[in-house]
Amino acid sequence: MDYSLTEEQLMFRSAIQGFLKTEWTSEAMKEAWDSKNDYPLEIYRKMGKLGWLGLTIPESYGGMGLGWIETSILYEELGRVLLNSSLLSPVILTVQAILMVSDEKQRNELLPKIAAGELVLAWACGESDVSYNLDMLNTKAVALDNQFHINGQKLFVHNMKWADHIVTIAKVADESCHFDTLGIFLVDVKSHGLSYELMDGIDGDELAEVNYKDVVVSQDAFIGKANNIKDIINIIDKMKIAYSAEMVGGAERALEIAIAYSNTRMQFGKLLGSFQAIQHKLATATILIDRSRWLSYYAAYLCMQDFNCTAEINMAYLASNEAYRITSTDGAQIYGGHGCMCSYDIGRHYKRAKAMQLELEPSYVSKERIAQTLEEKGAHYGIQIY
């Protein structure tokens, strides 16, 4: 089997690398990290002009009509240079939601703006009392007088300081207040009754606590139709493909940093890289990175073929996160005390890896999804799950 990228995909990777080399230098990254301007909006706009925000959007809606392989290539390069993907992530999540459940009018209205970078979005799903169980969401949207009234609270929302709209997941009810489905709402950040408070994430990103107090939105703000929990999970799973690639890129860069340091740092009269314990750490990291890369791109390939690849996506997500965490942790240990400081790139990768560990959901949820798939396909695998 041929796992190599096509000539066009290699050219796309080269174009991304050239763009980042010019627009996101090491100095720019360090300045952004220190000033919490973690994702300058002008870079986002430039990506829109290049078409990269519309990779998975069909050409008929102003996108490039490409797929998850190209998306993985983009995110892998972003991960290498620590260009936080918090602005791009809602693009993928919202685009998938629109493509999966919206009507033609909403697709024509929203997708071209997203692809061009004219619409900046935030994704709001998690809550304080919800341990990634969407059945327990407390944010509610009640239909009343041809409008929806939203009340509730969302936590850990990215890029609120940039966003034009918040893509809000809420339980939907009619006037009888019977809640049995979920809805996706496009809420204007200037809406009356909407407020938020910023807080610092472990990786320097600013997260927000968003409060909805009788926020009124029109029927047009209701994306598509009422959904079941599985629809929302499928949308989030698509984001895991991109995040897996981002963590692969970050892990690879962390390994490069650790190798370079171990080949120059002298300890006890010898190069640090000459010690067996250090060599084993680097060898383990190499194995983990290669494993996660193949799983990540394999999941992307299966998704492009419209296969049911829930297990493969979650395996890639878990493997990539493990590779990033272990590689950045061992890299920080190789650096010694310096590895804990944000003035060094290895310290930044260490913090980013920890933040991404809980970015979408904890590892046990992904493992449960894999186990459910094994149970559904038990006859195929020749096993039985009790």
C-alpha positions in Angstrom: 0.0 0.0 0.0 1.2 3.5 -0.8 0.9 5.9 2.2 2.8 8.7 0.6 1.2 12.2 0.1 0.4 13.2 -3.5 2.5 15.9 -5.3 -0.3 18.4 -4.7 -0.4 17.6 -1.0 3.3 18.0 -0.7 3.1 21.4 -2.4 0.3 22.3 0.0 2.6 21.4 3.0 5.4 23.5 1.5 3.1 26.5 1.0 2.0 26.3 4.7 5.6 26.1 5.8 6.6 29.1 3.7 3.6 31.1 5.0 4.4 30.3 8.7 8.1 31.0 8.2 7.1 34.6 7.2 4.0 35.2 9.3 4.8 33.3 12.5 8.4 33.7 13.3 9.9 32.4 16.5 10.0 36.0 17.8 6.4 36.6 16.9 5.4 33.4 18.7 7.2 34.3 21.8 5.8 37.8 21.8 2.3 36.4 21.3 2.7 33.9 24.1 3.9 36.6 26.5 1.2 39.1 25.6 -1.6 36.5 25.4 -2.2 37.5 21.9 -2.0 33.8 21.1 -3.6 33.9 17.7 -3.3 37.3 15.9 -6.4 37.9 14.0 -4.5 39.1 10.9 -3.1 35.6 10.4 -6.5 34.2 10.5 -7.7 36.6 7.9 -4.8 35.8 5.7 -5.5 32.1 5.9 -9.0 32.9 4.8 -7.7 34.7 1.7 -5.6 31.7 0.9 -8.6 29.5 1.2 -7.3 27.4 4.1 -10.3 28.1 6.3 -12.5 26.4 3.7 -10.5 23.2 3.2 -13.5 21.0 3.8 -16.1 23.4 2.5 -17.4 22.4 -1.0 -16.4 24.7 -3.8 -20.0 25.6 -4.5 -20.0 27.4 -1.1 -16.8 29.2 -1.5 -14.4 26.6 -0.1 -11.6 24.5 -1.6 -13.5 21.2 -1.6 -10.5 19.2 -0.2 -10.6 16.8 2.7 -9.2 15.7 6.0 -5.8 14.8 4.7 -5.2 18.4 3.8 -6.7 19.5 7.1 -4.3 17.2 8.9 -1.4 18.6 7.0 -2.4 22.1 8.0 -2.8 21.3 11.6 0.4 19.3 11.8 2.3 22.3 10.7 0.5 24.6 13.1 1.4 22.3 15.9 5.0 22.3 15.1 5.3 26.1 15.4 2.8 26.5 18.3 0.3 28.5 16.4 -2.6 27.9 18.7 -5.6 26.4 16.7 -8.3 27.9 19.0 -9.5 30.2 16.2 -9.5 27.5 13.6 -11.2 24.9 15.7 -14.7 26.5 15.7 -14.4 26.7 11.9 -14.1 23.0 11.6 -16.7 22.2 14.2 -19.2 24.8 12.8 -18.6 23.8 9.2 -19.3 20.2 10.0 -22.4 21.1 11.9 -23.7 23.2 8.9 -22.8 20.5 6.4 -24.5 17.8 8.4 -27.7 19.3 9.6 -28.4 22.8 8.2 -30.6 23.8 5.3 -29.5 25.2 1.9 -30.3 28.8 2.9 -28.0 28.6 6.0 -25.2 26.9 4.0 -25.3 29.7 1.3 -25.3 32.4 4.0 -22.7 31.1 6.4 -20.2 28.9 4.6 -18.8 31.5 2.2 -18.2 33.9 5.1 -16.5 31.3 7.2 -14.3 30.2 4.3 -13.2 33.8 3.6 -12.4 34.5 7.3 -15.1 37.1 7.5 -16.9 35.3 10.4 -15.0 34.6 13.6 -16.6 31.9 15.7 -16.4 30.5 19.2 -17.6 27.0 20.2 -19.5 26.6 23.4 -20.4 23.1 24.6 -18.8 22.3 28.0 -20.4 23.2 31.4 -19.4 23.1 35.0 -21.7 20.2 36.0 -21.3 18.2 32.8 -18.5 15.6 32.7 -18.8 15.3 28.9 -22.2 13.7 29.2 -24.4 15.7 26.8 -27.5 14.3 28.4 -26.7 16.5 31.4 -26.4 19.8 29.6 -28.1 22.6 31.6 -28.1 25.3 29.0 -31.6 25.5 27.6 -33.3 27.1 24.6 -37.1 27.5 24.8 -39.1 28.2 21.6 -41.4 31.2 22.3 -43.1 33.6 19.8 -41.1 32.3 16.9 -37.8 32.9 18.8 -35.6 31.0 21.2 -34.8 32.2 24.7 -31.5 30.8 25.9 -30.4 30.5 29.5 -27.4 28.8 31.0 -23.6 28.9 31.3 -20.7 27.6 29.3 -17.1 27.1 30.4 -13.7 27.0 28.7 -14.8 28.8 25.6 -11.9 29.8 23.3 -11.3 33.1 21.5 -14.2 35.1 22.9 -12.2 38.3 22.5 -12.1 37.7 18.7 -15.5 36.1 18.1 -18.5 37.6 16.2 -20.8 34.7 17.2 -20.8 31.9 19.7 -21.9 28.5 18.4 -23.9 27.3 21.4 -25.0 23.7 22.1 -28.2 23.7 24.2 -31.2 21.6 25.0 -34.2 22.6 23.0 -37.8 22.7 24.1 -41.1 23.9 22.9 -43.5 26.1 24.9 -44.4 23.0 27.0 -40.8 23.0 28.2 -40.2 19.4 27.2 -36.5 19.0 26.6 -35.5 15.9 24.6 -33.2 17.1 21.8 -30.1 19.3 21.4 -29.8 22.4 19.2 -26.9 24.3 17.7 -27.4 28.1 17.9 -25.4 30.9 16.3 -25.5 33.6 19.0 -24.3 37.1 18.4 -21.7 38.1 21.0 -23.5 41.5 21.3 -26.8 39.9 22.2 -28.6 41.4 25.2 -28.2 39.2 28.3 -24.9 37.6 27.1 -21.8 38.2 29.2 -18.5 36.5 29.7 -15.4 36.6 31.9 -11.9 35.6 30.7 -9.5 33.3 32.6 -6.1 31.9 31.8 -5.5 28.4 30.5 -2.4 26.4 31.4 -1.0 27.1 27.9 -1.5 30.8 28.1 -4.7 30.7 26.0 -7.5 32.8 27.4 -10.7 30.8 28.1 -14.0 32.3 28.9 -17.0 31.6 31.2 -20.0 32.6 29.2 -23.4 33.4 30.8 -26.7 33.4 28.9 -29.5 35.3 30.7 -32.7 35.2 28.6 -30.7 35.7 25.4 -33.1 35.9 22.5 -32.2 34.6 19.1 -34.3 34.3 15.9 -35.3 31.1 14.2 -32.6 31.8 11.6 -30.0 31.4 14.4 -31.0 27.7 14.9 -28.7 25.7 12.7 -30.6 23.0 10.8 -32.8 21.1 13.1 -33.0 19.5 16.5 -30.3 16.9 16.9 -29.7 13.9 19.0 -26.5 13.4 21.1 -24.9 11.2 18.5 -25.0 14.1 15.9 -23.0 16.3 18.3 -20.5 13.6 19.1 -20.0 13.0 15.4 -19.2 16.6 14.9 -16.7 16.6 17.8 -15.1 13.5 16.5 -14.3 15.3 13.2 -12.4 17.9 15.3 -10.3 15.1 16.8 -8.8 14.4 13.4 -7.4 17.9 13.2 -6.3 17.9 16.9 -4.5 14.5 16.4 -2.5 16.0 13.6 -1.7 19.1 15.6 -0.4 17.0 18.5 1.7 15.0 16.1 3.4 18.2 14.8 3.9 19.4 18.3 5.4 16.1 19.4 7.7 16.0 16.4 9.0 19.5 17.1 9.5 18.7 20.8 11.6 15.7 19.9 13.7 17.8 17.5 14.4 20.3 20.3 15.3 17.6 22.8 17.7 15.9 20.3 19.4 19.2 19.5 19.9 20.0 23.2 21.1 16.5 24.1 23.7 16.7 21.3 25.2 20.0 22.6 24.7 19.9 26.4 27.7 18.6 28.3 27.2 16.8 31.6 29.9 15.0 33.7 32.3 15.6 30.8 30.1 13.9 28.2 27.4 14.9 25.8 24.0 14.4 27.4 22.9 12.4 24.3 25.6 9.8 25.0 23.8 8.5 28.1 21.7 5.4 27.6 18.8 6.7 29.6 18.5 9.8 27.4 18.8 7.7 24.2 16.0 5.4 25.4 13.7 8.4 26.0 14.4 9.7 22.5 13.8 6.3 21.0 10.5 5.9 22.8 9.4 9.3 21.7 10.2 8.4 18.1 8.1 5.2 18.3 5.2 7.1 19.8 5.3 9.8 17.2 5.4 7.5 14.2 2.6 5.4 15.6 0.4 8.4 16.2 1.2 9.9 12.8 0.1 6.8 10.9 -3.1 6.5 13.0 -3.9 10.2 12.5 -3.6 10.1 8.7 -5.3 6.7 8.5 -8.3 8.1 10.4 -8.3 11.1 8.1 -8.3 8.8 5.0 -11.1 6.7 6.3 -13.2 9.8 7.1 -12.7 11.0 3.5 -14.0 7.6 2.3 -17.2 8.1 4.4 -16.4 4.9 6.4 -17.6 4.5 10.0 -14.2 5.3 11.6 -15.2 6.3 15.2 -12.8 3.8 16.7 -9.9 4.9 14.4 -10.5 8.6 15.1 -10.4 8.0 18.8 -7.4 5.8 18.7 -5.5 8.5 16.8 -6.6 11.1 19.2 -5.4 9.1 22.2 -2.2 8.0 20.6 -1.3 11.5 19.5 -2.0 13.0 22.9 0.1 10.3 24.6 3.0 11.0 22.1 2.8 14.8 22.7 2.6 14.5 26.5 5.4 12.0 26.9 7.7 13.6 24.3 7.3 17.1 25.7 7.6 15.9 29.3 10.8 13.9 28.6 12.1 16.9 26.6 11.6 19.2 29.5 13.4 16.7 31.8 16.3 16.5 29.4 16.5 20.3 29.6 16.5 20.1 33.4 15.2 23.2 35.3 15.1 25.2 32.1 12.5 22.9 30.6 9.9 24.3 33.0 10.3 27.9 31.8 8.1 29.4 29.1 11.1 31.3 27.7 12.1 27.9 26.2 10.1 26.3 23.4 10.2 22.9 25.1 8.4 24.4 28.1 5.7 25.9 25.8 5.2 22.5 24.1 4.9 20.8 27.5 2.1 23.2 28.6 0.3 23.0 25.2 0.3 19.2 25.4 -1.2 19.3 28.9 -3.9 21.7 27.7 -4.8 19.5 24.7 -5.2 16.5 27.0 -8.6 17.9 28.1 -9.3 20.1 25.1 -12.3 18.2 23.8 -12.9 15.4 26.4 -10.9 13.2 28.8 -9.2 10.0 27.6 -11.7 7.7 29.3 -14.5 9.0 27.0 -12.5 8.3 23.9 -11.7 4.8 25.2 -15.4 4.2 25.9 -16.2 5.2 22.3 -13.6 2.6 21.0 -15.1 0.0 23.4 -18.6 0.7 22.1 -17.4 0.2 18.5 -15.8 -3.2 19.5 -19.1 -4.2 21.0 -21.0 -3.3 17.9 -18.5 -5.1 15.7 -17.9 -8.0 18.1 -18.9 -10.7 15.5 -16.4 -9.2 13.0 -13.5 -9.1 15.4 -14.4 -12.5 16.9 -14.7 -11.2 20.4 -17.5 -10.5 22.9 -17.6 -7.4 25.1 -19.3 -8.0 28.5 
